[in-house]
């Protein structure tokens, strides 16, 4: 009896050791449950949060068109990602540039395949939501003036040839990750990429009719504020979920994400109050998004004090570019995708190199913790992303033009509104 009890005790004691030896071959149900929730949170960000955020800022005659273009971006990215996008981003590395086509249509992945401690299927869908929101963010620069058909073609090409390679660079075994660049949840991959892509597309399309000469009022600040709140809510999955586990780093990312967003919102609105004499709801919403953007690349690497600084600077930068610099330069970034996502994405990626704290995540050590080289690495990653996106987007735009015979709506459609001209619908019933 004693020998049997000893044998059972030994087996019980060896279970944790056996699990540890198994490593990545053992599914963690807690991690899996969290990642399914995180994926759902990120999904909500595009066809609900971003669509409302952008739709409310667009003019009343283009609200539904803006919503439709955001919604269709997510739908297209969902199919592209499963067909070939995931393989291009996370397939076997080819020269540090792109993944191979080994996993086209998810070939070779089964219900038993694992990525870390979660099913690979869950990881695939989680990453798909990032592709969906990134291309939808580009839309913010060009609402009111791009053909719906051209947007569909542009989305297919841009996700395939711009988003997927950059995702591979940072997260799929490409040159950026090998160099040691830190991008926890998408500073380069999502925000710099989308911001630069949007700016390039806006410059090629040209300004909206009447830009700078007539007022272009948002259709509903209430919808924009609701959209911002949904984005903030979903961003917890965006950042904390990027740990791919329910652990302390995910908890820290959750905390600093909220703090940076709050600080960004307060900074932006107080800047408005100081210089424009009016604290606006749009300023609150925009500042929160600026803070969320800036904390994204460092969310799994920085501590609470750093998140306060990151949020504060993002609010200042966003306000400055949206209200001053954009108008002085004269470009028409309709909903300020570049001013918020591009500029605050630049700052966030650089700030990660400054504030990355090994006490939070041993994978990252920044300038303030004895590694000045990390700032240089971050700068190289920023410049590499911006250059590739700028050149690549130009090519994608001109290929789209060849396919669709032009990318801008007619003057008549732009003047009278795209909701009715393209979709045959109206968001609001206008009465005399």
VOSEVO-895024 format. One record per atom (N, C-alpha, C): z, y, x. Coordinates in steps of 0.2 Angstrom, whole numbers, padded with zeros to 4 digits, always signed. Each point is the difference from the previous one (the first is absolute). Example, Ala and Ser with C-alpha at 12.3 -4.5 7.8 and 13.67 -1.06 7.14 Angstrom:
REM VOSEVO-895024
+0039-0028+0066+0000+0006-0004+0000+0006+0004-0004+0005-0002+0001+0006+0004+0003+0005-0004
END
This chain:
REM VOSEVO-895024
+0000-0006+0004+0000+0006-0004+0000+0006+0004+0004+0000+0006+0000+0006+0004-0006+0001+0003-0004-0005+0003-0006+0000+0003-0005+0003-0005+0000-0002-0006-0005+0003-0005+0001+0007-0001+0007+0002-0001+0002+0007-0001-0003+0005+0006+0001-0003+0006-0002+0003+0006-0008+0001+0000-0003-0005-0002-0007+0000+0000-0003+0006-0005+0003+0000-0006-0002+0005-0005+0002+0007+0003+0006+0001+0003+0001+0006+0003-0005+0003+0005-0002-0005+0004-0005+0001+0005-0006+0003-0003-0002-0004-0005-0007+0002-0003+0001+0007-0003+0005+0002-0003+0001+0006-0003+0000+0006+0005+0003-0002+0006+0000+0005+0005-0006+0001+0003-0005-0005+0000-0006+0000+0003-0006+0004-0004+0002+0000-0007-0005+0003-0004-0002+0007+0002+0004+0005+0001-0002+0006+0002-0004+0000+0007+0002-0004+0004-0003-0001+0007-0007-0002-0001-0001-0005-0005-0007-0003-0002-0004+0005-0003+0003+0004-0004-0004+0006-0003-0002+0005+0005+0004+0001+0005-0002+0005+0005-0005-0003+0004+0000-0006+0002-0006-0003+0004-0006+0000-0004+0000-0001-0007-0006+0000-0004-0003+0007+0000+0004+0006+0001-0003+0006+0000-0004+0002-0005-0007+0002+0001-0004+0002-0005-0003-0005-0004+0002-0006+0001-0002-0005-0005+0004-0001-0006+0005+0004-0001+0005-0001-0005+0000+0006-0005-0002-0001-0006+0000+0006-0005+0007+0002-0001+0001+0007-0001+0006+0003-0002-0001+0003-0007+0004-0003-0004-0001+0002-0007+0002+0007-0002+0005+0002+0004+0002+0007-0001-0005+0005+0002-0003-0001+0006-0005+0004+0003-0006+0000-0005-0002-0006-0002-0005-0001-0004+0000+0004-0007+0006-0001-0003+0002+0004-0006-0001+0008+0001+0003+0002+0006+0000+0007+0001-0007+0003+0001-0004-0004+0004-0007+0002+0001-0005+0000-0006+0002-0005-0005-0004+0000-0006+0002+0007-0004+0006+0002+0000+0002+0006-0003-0003+0006+0004+0000+0000+0006-0002+0005+0004-0008+0001-0001-0003-0005-0001-0007+0000-0001-0002+0003-0007+0004-0002-0005-0001+0003-0006+0002+0008+0000+0005+0002+0004+0001+0007+0001-0006+0004+0003-0003-0003+0005-0005+0003+0003-0006+0001-0005-0001-0006-0004-0006+0000-0004+0001+0006-0005+0006+0001-0003+0001+0006-0005-0002+0006+0003+0000+0001+0007-0001+0007+0003-0007+0002-0001-0005-0004-0001-0007+0002+0000-0003+0001-0008+0000-0005-0004-0003+0001-0007+0005+0004-0004+0006+0001+0002+0005+0004-0004+0002+0006+0003+0004-0001+0006+0003+0006+0004-0006+0005+0002-0004-0003+0004-0005+0005+0003-0005+0002-0005-0002-0004-0005-0005+0002-0005+0003+0006-0004+0007+0000-0002+0003+0005-0003+0001+0006+0004+0002-0001+0006+0001+0006+0005-0007+0004+0001-0005-0004+0001-0007+0003+0001-0002+0003-0006+0000-0004-0005-0002+0002-0007+0003+0006-0002+0006+0001+0000+0004+0006-0002-0002+0006+0004-0002-0001+0006-0002+0006+0004-0008+0002-0001-0004-0005-0002-0007+0002-0001+0000+0004-0007-0006+0003-0001-0001+0005-0006-0001-0005-0006+0002+0003-0006+0000-0004-0006-0006-0003-0001-0006+0003+0002-0006-0003-0002-0002-0006+0005+0004-0001+0005-0001-0006+0005+0006-0005+0000+0004+0001-0004+0006-0004+0001-0001-0008-0001-0004-0002-0005-0001-0007-0001-0005-0002+0006-0005+0004+0002-0004-0002+0006+0004-0002+0006+0005+0005+0001+0005-0001+0006+0004-0007-0001+0002-0001-0006+0004-0006-0001-0005-0006+0001-0006+0000-0003-0004-0005+0000-0002-0002+0008-0001+0005+0004-0002-0001+0007+0006-0003+0004+0006+0002-0002+0006-0003+0003+0001-0007-0002-0001-0001-0006+0001-0007-0003-0005-0005+0003-0007+0002+0000-0005-0004+0002+0001-0002+0007+0003+0005+0004+0001-0001+0007+0004-0006+0001+0005+0000-0004+0005-0006+0001-0003-0007-0002-0004+0001-0005-0004-0007-0003-0005-0002+0006-0004+0005+0003-0004-0002+0005+0003-0003+0006+0005+0003+0002+0004-0002+0006+0003-0007-0001+0002-0001-0006+0003-0007-0001-0005-0005+0001-0006+0001-0002-0006-0005+0000-0002-0001+0008-0001+0006+0003-0003+0000+0007+0005-0003+0004+0007+0001-0001+0005-0002+0004+0000-0008+0000-0001-0003-0006+0001-0007+0000-0007-0003+0002-0005+0003+0000-0007-0003+0002-0001+0000+0007+0001+0006+0003-0001+0001+0008+0005+0005+0003+0003+0004-0004+0004+0005+0004+0006-0003+0003+0004-0004-0003+0006-0003+0004-0002-0004+0006-0006-0003+0000-0002-0004+0006-0002+0005+0006-0003+0006-0002-0002+0005+0005+0006+0003+0003+0005+0001-0004+0006+0003+0002+0005-0005+0004+0001-0006-0003+0005-0004+0003-0003-0007+0002-0007+0000+0001-0003-0006+0003+0001+0000+0007-0002-0006+0003+0000+0000+0008-0003+0006+0003+0004+0003+0005-0002+0006+0003-0007-0001+0004-0004+0005-0001-0007+0000+0004+0000+0007+0004+0002-0001+0006+0000+0005+0005+0004+0006-0002+0006-0001-0003+0004+0005-0002-0002+0005-0005-0006-0001-0003-0003+0004-0005+0000-0002-0007-0001-0006-0002+0000-0002-0006+0001-0008-0001+0002-0002-0006+0002-0007+0000-0007-0004-0002+0000-0006+0001-0005-0005-0001-0001-0001-0008-0005-0004-0002-0001-0002-0007+0003-0007-0001+0005-0002+0004+0002-0007-0001+0004+0000-0007+0002+0005-0003+0004+0000-0006-0004+0003-0006-0007+0000+0000-0003+0003-0005+0001-0004-0006+0001+0004-0006+0002-0003-0006+0006-0004+0001+0005+0002+0004+0006-0003+0002-0001-0007+0002-0005-0002+0003-0001-0006+0003+0005-0002+0005+0003-0006-0001+0005-0003+0005+0007+0002-0002+0001+0004-0005+0006+0002-0003+0002-0004-0006+0006-0003+0000+0002-0005-0006+0007+0003-0002+0002-0004-0006+0007+0002-0002+0005-0001+0005-0001-0004+0005+0005-0002+0005-0001+0004+0006-0005+0005+0000+0000+0004+0006+0005+0005+0000+0003+0001+0006+0005+0005+0001-0002+0006+0005+0003+0006-0002-0001+0005+0005+0008+0003+0001+0002-0002+0006+0008+0001+0001+0003-0005-0005+0004+0003-0004+0004-0004-0005-0002+0000-0007-0006+0003-0001-0002+0001-0007-0007-0003-0001-0002-0002-0006-0007-0003-0001-0005+0005+0002-0005-0003+0004-0006+0004+0002-0003+0004-0006-0001-0004-0006-0002+0003-0006+0003+0007-0001+0007+0000+0000+0004+0006-0001-0002+0006+0005+0000-0002+0006-0002+0004+0005-0007+0003-0001-0005-0004-0002-0007+0002-0001+0000+0006-0006+0004-0002-0005+0000+0005-0006+0004+0007+0002+0005-0001+0004+0004+0006+0002-0005+0004+0004-0004-0002+0005-0004+0003+0004-0006+0003-0004-0002-0003-0005-0006+0002-0005+0002+0006-0003+0007+0001-0002+0002+0006-0003-0001+0006+0004+0001-0001+0007-0001+0006+0005-0007+0002+0000-0005-0005+0000-0007+0002+0000-0002+0004-0006+0003-0002-0006-0001+0003-0006+0002+0007+0000+0006+0002+0002+0002+0007+0000-0003+0004+0005-0002-0003+0006-0002+0004+0005-0007+0003-0002-0005-0004-0002-0006+0003-0002+0001+0005-0006+0005-0002-0005+0001+0005-0005+0002+0007+0002+0004+0000+0005+0003+0006+0003-0006+0005+0002-0005-0003+0003-0006+0004+0002-0003+0004-0006+0001-0003-0006-0003+0003-0006+0003+0007-0001+0006+0001+0002+0003+0007-0001-0003+0006+0003-0004-0001+0005-0004+0005+0004-0006+0002-0004-0003-0004-0005-0007+0001-0003+0000+0000-0007+0006+0000-0004-0001-0001-0007-0004+0006-0003-0003-0001-0005-0004+0006-0004-0007+0000+0002-0002-0004+0005-0007+0001+0002-0004-0006+0003+0003-0006+0000-0004-0006+0002-0002-0005-0005-0006-0003+0000-0002-0004-0005+0004-0006+0000+0001-0003-0006+0005-0006-0001-0004-0006+0004-0006-0001-0001-0004-0005+0003+0000+0000+0008+0000+0006+0002+0000+0001+0008+0007-0001+0002+0005+0001-0004+0007-0001+0002+0001-0008+0001-0003-0004-0005+0001-0007+0000-0003-0003+0007-0006+0003+0001-0004-0003+0006+0004+0002+0007+0002+0007+0000+0004+0002+0005+0007-0004+0001+0003-0002-0005+0006-0003+0000-0001-0007+0004-0005-0004-0003-0002-0006+0003-0001+0000+0008-0004+0005+0002-0002+0001+0007+0006+0002+0004+0004+0005-0003+0006+0003+0004+0005-0005+0001+0002-0004-0005+0005-0005+0001-0002-0005+0005-0006-0002+0000-0003-0005+0004+0000+0002+0007-0003+0006+0001-0002+0002+0007+0005+0005+0003+0004+0003-0004+0005+0004+0003+0007-0002+0000+0002-0002-0006+0007-0002-0001+0002-0006+0003-0005-0006-0001+0002-0006+0003+0001+0000+0008-0005+0003+0003+0001+0000+0008+0006+0004+0002+0002+0005-0003+0006+0004+0002+0006-0004-0002+0000-0004-0006+0006-0004-0001+0000-0006+0005-0005-0002+0002+0000-0005+0006+0003+0003+0006-0002+0006+0002+0002+0003+0006+0008+0000+0000+0003+0002-0005+0007+0001+0000+0004-0006-0002-0002-0004-0005+0004-0006-0002-0003-0007+0001-0007+0000+0001-0003-0007+0000-0001-0002+0007+0003+0003+0005-0001-0003+0007-0005+0004+0004-0002+0006-0002-0005+0004+0003+0003+0004+0006-0005+0005+0003+0002+0003+0006+0006+0005-0001+0001+0003-0006+0005+0005-0001+0007-0004+0000+0001-0005-0003+0006-0004+0000+0001-0003+0007-0005-0002+0003+0001-0003+0007+0002+0006+0005-0002+0006-0001+0002+0006+0004+0007+0002-0001+0003-0003-0006+0007+0002-0001+0001+0006-0005-0005+0002-0004+0000+0005-0005+0005-0002-0005+0004+0004-0003+0005-0001-0005-0003+0003-0007-0001-0005-0004-0002+0002-0007+0002-0004-0005+0007+0001-0002+0003-0005-0004-0003-0001-0007-0002+0005-0003-0003-0001-0007-0006+0004-0002-0003+0003+0005-0007+0003-0001-0001+0007+0002+0003+0003+0005-0001+0007+0002-0007+0001+0002-0003-0005+0004-0007+0000+0002-0004-0003-0005+0002-0006-0002-0005-0004-0004-0001+0003-0007+0005+0003-0003-0001+0002-0006-0001+0008+0000+0005+0004+0002+0000+0007-0001-0005+0004+0005+0001-0001+0006-0005+0003+0004-0007-0002-0001-0001-0006-0002-0007-0003-0001-0002+0003-0007+0004+0001-0005-0002+0003-0006-0001+0007+0000+0004+0003+0004+0000+0008+0000-0006+0002+0004-0002-0003+0005-0006+0002+0004-0006-0002-0004+0000-0006-0003-0006-0002-0004-0001+0004-0005+0005+0003-0004-0001+0004-0005-0003+0007+0002+0003+0002+0006-0003+0007+0002-0007-0001+0002-0002-0005+0003-0007-0001+0002-0004+0000-0006+0002-0004-0005-0004+0000-0006-0001+0006-0004+0006+0004+0000+0000+0007-0003-0005+0004+0003+0000+0000+0007-0004+0005+0004-0008-0002-0002-0001-0006+0000-0007-0002-0001-0002+0002-0008+0004-0001-0004-0001+0001-0007-0001+0007-0002+0004+0004+0004+0000+0008-0001+0005+0002-0005+0001+0006-0001+0005+0003-0005-0002-0001-0007+0005+0000-0004-0001+0000-0007-0003+0006-0003-0004+0000-0005-0003+0006-0003+0006+0005-0002-0001+0006+0003+0005+0005-0002+0007+0000+0005+0000-0004+0005+0006-0001+0004+0001+0007+0004+0006+0002-0001+0002+0007+0003-0002+0006-0004-0004-0001-0005-0002+0006-0005+0004-0001-0006+0001-0006-0002+0003-0001-0007+0007-0004+0000+0004+0001-0004+0006-0004+0000-0001-0007-0003+0003-0005+0004-0001-0007-0002+0007-0003-0001+0002+0001-0007+0007-0002-0001+0000-0008-0001+0006-0003+0002+0001-0007-0001+0000-0001-0008-0002-0006-0002+0000-0002-0007+0007-0001-0003+0005-0003+0005+0007-0001-0003+0004-0001+0006+0004+0005+0002+0005-0001+0005+0005-0006-0002+0002-0001-0007+0004-0005-0002-0002-0007+0002-0007-0001-0001-0003-0006+0003+0001-0001+0007-0001+0005+0004+0000+0000+0007+0007-0002+0002+0005+0003-0003+0007-0001+0002+0002-0007-0002-0002-0003-0005+0001-0007-0002-0003-0004+0005-0006+0002+0002-0004-0004+0005+0004-0001+0007+0002+0006+0002+0004+0001+0006+0006-0005+0000+0004+0000-0006+0006-0004-0001-0002-0007+0001-0006-0002-0003-0002-0007+0000-0002-0002+0007-0003+0005+0004-0002-0001+0007+0007-0001+0004+0005+0004-0001+0006-0001+0003+0003-0006-0001+0000-0003-0006+0003-0006-0002-0004-0006+0003-0006+0000+0000-0004-0005+0003+0000+0000+0008+0002+0006+0003+0000+0001+0007+0005-0005+0003+0006-0001-0004+0005-0005+0003-0003-0006+0001-0005-0003-0004-0003-0006+0002-0005+0001+0006-0003+0005+0000-0005+0002+0005+0003+0000+0007+0006+0003+0001+0003+0001+0006+0005-0006+0002+0005-0001-0005+0005-0006+0001-0004-0006+0000-0005-0001-0004-0003-0006+0000-0004-0002+0006-0002+0005+0004-0004-0001+0006+0004-0004+0005+0007-0001-0001+0004-0004+0005-0002-0008-0002-0003-0001-0006-0001-0007-0002+0006-0005+0000+0006+0003-0001+0006-0003-0001+0005+0004-0003+0005-0003-0003+0005+0003-0003+0006+0000+0005+0000+0005+0004+0005+0001+0005+0002+0007+0002+0004+0001+0005+0003+0006+0002-0006+0006+0001-0005-0002+0003-0005+0004+0002-0004+0003-0007-0001-0005-0004-0002+0002-0007+0004+0005-0003+0007-0001+0000+0005+0004-0003+0000+0007+0003-0001+0000+0007+0000+0007+0003-0007+0003-0002-0005-0003+0000-0007+0003-0002+0001+0003-0007+0003-0004-0004+0001+0003-0007+0004+0006+0000+0006+0000+0004+0004+0006+0000-0004+0006+0003-0003+0000+0006-0003+0005+0003-0006+0003-0004-0003-0005-0004-0006+0002-0004+0002+0005-0006+0006-0001-0003+0002+0004-0005+0003+0007+0003+0003-0001+0006+0003+0007+0003-0006+0004+0002-0005-0002+0003-0006+0004+0002-0003+0003-0006-0001-0004-0005-0004+0003-0006+0004+0006-0003+0007-0001-0001+0004+0005-0002+0000+0006+0004+0000-0001+0007+0000+0006+0004-0006+0004+0000-0006-0004-0001-0007+0003+0000+0000+0004-0006+0002-0003-0006+0000+0004-0006+0004+0006+0000+0006+0000+0003+0004+0006+0000-0003+0005+0005-0002-0002+0005-0003+0005+0005-0006+0003-0003-0005-0003-0003-0006+0003-0003+0002+0005-0005+0005-0002-0005+0001+0004-0005+0004+0007+0002+0004-0001+0005+0004+0006+0003-0005+0004+0004-0005-0003+0003-0005+0004+0003-0004+0004-0005-0002-0003-0005-0003+0004-0006+0004+0006-0002+0007-0002-0001+0004+0005-0003+0001+0006+0005+0000-0002+0006+0001+0006+0005-0007+0004+0001-0005-0003+0000-0007+0004+0001-0004+0001-0006+0001-0004-0005-0004+0002-0006+0004+0002-0006+0007+0000+0001+0005+0002-0005+0000-0004-0006-0003-0006+0000+0000-0005-0006+0001-0007+0003+0005-0003-0002+0001-0008+0002-0004-0003-0006-0005-0004+0002-0004-0003-0005+0001-0008-0001-0001-0003-0005+0000-0007-0001-0005-0003+0004-0006+0003+0001-0005-0003+0004+0002+0000+0007+0004+0005+0002+0002+0000+0007+0005-0006+0001+0005-0001-0005+0004-0005+0001-0003-0007+0001-0005-0001-0005-0004-0006+0000-0004-0001+0007-0003+0005+0002-0004+0000+0006+0005-0001+0006+0005+0003+0000+0005-0001+0006+0003-0007+0001+0001-0003-0006+0003-0007+0000-0005-0004+0003-0007+0001-0002-0005-0005+0002-0001+0002+0008+0001+0006+0002-0001+0001+0007+0005-0003+0004+0007+0000-0002+0005-0004+0003-0001-0007+0000-0003-0003-0005-0001-0007+0000-0005-0002+0005-0006+0004+0000-0005-0001+0005+0003+0000+0007+0003+0005+0002+0003+0001+0006+0004-0006+0003+0004-0002-0005+0005-0006+0002-0003-0006+0001-0006-0001-0003-0003-0007-0001-0001-0004+0007-0003+0003+0005-0001-0003+0006+0007-0002+0004+0005+0004-0001+0006-0001+0003+0006-0003-0004-0002-0002-0006+0006-0002-0005+0004-0006+0003-0003-0004+0003+0004-0006+0003+0002+0001+0007+0000+0006+0002+0002+0001+0007+0005+0006+0001+0000+0005-0005+0004+0006+0001+0007-0001-0004+0005+0004+0002+0006+0000-0003+0000+0006-0005+0006+0001-0003+0001+0005-0005-0001+0007+0002+0003+0002+0006-0001+0007+0002-0007+0002+0001-0004-0005+0003-0007+0001+0002-0004+0001-0007+0002-0004-0005-0004+0001-0006+0001+0007-0003+0006+0003+0001+0001+0007-0003-0005+0005+0004+0000-0001+0006-0005+0004+0004-0007-0001-0002-0002-0006+0000-0007-0002-0002-0002+0003-0007+0005-0001-0005-0001+0003-0006-0001+0008+0000+0005+0003+0004+0000+0007+0000-0007+0003+0003-0002-0003+0005-0006+0002+0004-0006-0001-0005+0000-0006-0003-0006-0002-0005-0001+0005-0005+0006+0002-0003+0000+0005-0005-0003+0007+0002+0002+0002+0006-0003+0006+0003-0007+0000+0001-0002-0006+0004-0007-0001+0001-0005+0000-0006+0003-0004-0005-0004-0001-0006-0001+0007-0003+0005+0004-0001+0000+0006-0003-0005+0005+0004+0001+0000+0006-0004+0004+0004-0008-0001+0000-0002-0007+0000-0007-0001+0000-0003+0001-0007+0004-0002-0005-0002+0000-0007-0001+0008-0002+0005+0004+0001+0000+0007-0002-0003+0005+0004-0001-0002+0007-0002+0006+0004-0006-0003+0004+0001-0005+0004-0006-0002+0005-0006-0002-0004+0001-0004-0005-0006-0002-0003-0005+0006-0003+0004+0005-0002-0004+0006-0003-0003+0004+0006+0003+0000+0005-0003+0004+0006-0006-0004+0003+0001-0006+0000-0006-0004+0003-0006-0001-0005+0002+0001-0007-0005+0000-0005-0003-0006-0002+0003-0006+0001-0002-0006-0002+0003-0002-0007-0004-0004-0004+0002-0002-0007+0003-0007+0000+0006-0001+0001+0004-0006+0000+0003+0000-0007-0003-0002-0005+0002+0001-0007+0007-0001-0002+0003-0005+0002+0007-0002-0001+0004-0001+0006-0002+0003+0005+0003+0000+0007+0002-0007+0003-0005-0004+0000+0001-0007+0003+0001+0001+0007-0004+0004+0003+0001+0001+0008+0006+0004+0001+0001+0005-0003+0006+0005+0001+0007-0004-0001+0000-0005-0004+0006-0004-0001+0000-0006+0004-0005-0004-0002+0000-0007+0004-0002+0000+0007-0006+0004+0001-0002+0000+0007+0005+0004+0005+0002+0006-0002+0004+0004+0004+0007-0003+0001+0003-0002-0006+0007-0003+0000+0000-0007+0003-0006-0003+0000-0001-0007+0003+0000+0001+0008-0004+0005+0002+0000+0002+0007+0008+0001+0003+0003+0004-0004+0007+0001+0002+0005-0006+0000-0001-0004-0005+0004-0006-0001-0001-0005+0006-0007-0001+0002-0001-0004+0005+0003+0002+0007-0001+0007+0001+0003+0002+0006+0007+0000+0000+0003+0002-0006+0008+0000+0000+0002-0007+0001-0003-0006-0002+0002-0006+0001+0001-0002+0008-0005+0003+0004+0001+0000+0007+0005+0003+0003+0003+0005-0004+0005+0004+0003+0007-0003-0002+0001-0002-0007+0006-0002-0003+0001-0007+0000-0005-0005+0002+0001-0007-0001+0007-0002+0003+0004-0003-0003+0007-0002+0002+0001-0007+0001+0001-0003+0006+0000-0007+0001+0006-0003-0004+0005+0004-0002+0006-0002-0003-0002-0002-0008-0005+0003-0002-0003-0002-0007-0005-0006+0001-0004+0001+0004-0005-0005+0001-0002-0001+0008+0002-0006+0003-0001+0000+0007-0007+0000+0002-0005-0001-0005-0007+0000+0002-0002+0007+0001+0004+0005-0001-0002+0007+0001+0005+0004+0004-0003+0004+0005+0005+0004+0004-0004+0007+0002+0002+0005-0003-0003+0007+0001+0002+0004+0005-0003+0006+0001+0002+0005+0005+0007+0001+0000+0004+0001-0005+0007+0002+0000+0004-0006+0002-0003-0006+0001+0004-0006+0002-0003-0002+0007-0003+0004+0004-0001-0002+0007-0007-0002+0001-0005+0001-0005-0007-0003+0000-0005+0005-0001-0001+0005+0004-0005+0006-0001-0007-0003-0001-0001-0006+0003-0007-0003-0001-0002-0001-0007+0005-0001-0004-0002-0002-0007-0003+0006-0004+0001+0006+0002-0003+0006-0003-0007+0000+0002-0002-0001+0006-0007-0001+0003-0004-0005-0004+0004-0006-0001-0004-0006-0003-0001+0003-0008+0005+0003-0003-0001+0002-0007-0006+0005+0000-0001+0005+0005-0005+0005+0000-0007-0004+0000+0000-0005+0005-0006-0004+0000-0002-0003-0006+0005-0003-0003-0002-0003-0007-0002+0005-0005+0003+0006+0000-0002+0005-0005-0007+0002+0001-0002+0002+0006-0006+0002+0002-0006-0006-0001+0002-0006+0002-0004-0005-0002-0002-0001-0007+0005+0000-0004-0001-0001-0007-0004+0006-0003+0002+0006+0002-0004+0006-0003-0007+0000+0002-0001-0002+0006-0007+0000+0003-0005-0005-0004+0003-0006+0000-0003-0006-0003-0002+0002-0008+0006+0002-0003-0001+0002-0007-0005+0005-0001+0000+0006+0004-0005+0005-0001-0007-0002+0001-0001-0003+0005-0007-0002+0002-0002-0006-0006+0004-0005-0001-0002-0005-0004-0001+0003-0007+0004+0004-0003-0001+0003-0006-0006+0004-0001-0002+0003+0005-0007+0004+0000-0005-0005-0001+0000-0006+0003-0005-0005+0000+0000-0003-0007+0006-0002-0003+0001-0003-0006-0003+0005-0006+0001+0007+0001-0002+0004-0005-0008+0000+0000-0003+0001+0006-0007+0000+0000-0003-0007-0003+0003-0005+0002-0003-0007-0003+0001+0000-0008+0006+0003-0002+0001+0001-0007-0006+0004-0003-0001+0005+0003-0006+0005-0003-0006-0004+0000-0002-0004+0005-0006-0004+0000+0000-0005-0006+0005-0003-0001+0001-0005-0006-0001+0003-0006+0004+0006-0001+0001+0003-0007-0005+0006-0002-0003+0002+0006-0005+0006-0001+0004+0006-0001+0006+0001+0003+0004+0006+0000+0007-0002-0003+0004+0004+0003+0007-0001-0002+0004+0005-0004-0004+0006-0001+0003+0005-0004-0002+0001-0007+0004+0001-0005-0002+0001-0007-0005+0006-0001-0003+0000-0005-0004+0006-0001+0004+0006-0002-0003+0006+0001+0004+0006-0001+0002+0000-0008-0004-0002-0004+0001+0000-0007+0006-0004-0002+0000-0006+0003+0006-0005-0001+0006+0003+0003+0000+0003+0006+0006+0003+0003+0002+0006-0004-0004+0003-0003+0002+0006-0003+0004-0001-0007-0003-0005-0004+0002-0002-0006+0006-0005+0000+0000-0004+0006+0006-0005+0000-0003-0007+0001+0003-0004+0004-0002-0007+0001+0003-0005-0005+0005+0002-0003+0003-0004-0005-0005-0002-0005-0003+0005-0003-0005-0001-0005-0007-0002+0003-0002+0003+0005-0006-0001+0003-0001-0007+0002+0005-0003+0003-0001-0006+0003+0003-0006-0004+0006+0002-0003+0004-0006-0004-0001+0001-0007-0002+0006-0003-0001+0001-0007+0007+0000-0003+0005+0003+0003+0007+0000-0002+0003+0007+0002+0006+0001-0004+0003+0006+0002+0008-0001+0000+0003+0002+0005+0007-0001+0001+0004+0004-0005-0002+0006-0002+0003+0005-0005-0005+0002-0005+0003+0001-0006-0004+0002-0005+0001+0008+0000-0005+0003+0001+0000+0008+0001-0002+0003-0007+0005+0003-0003-0002+0004-0006+0000+0007+0000-0004+0004-0004+0000+0007+0001+0006+0003-0002
END
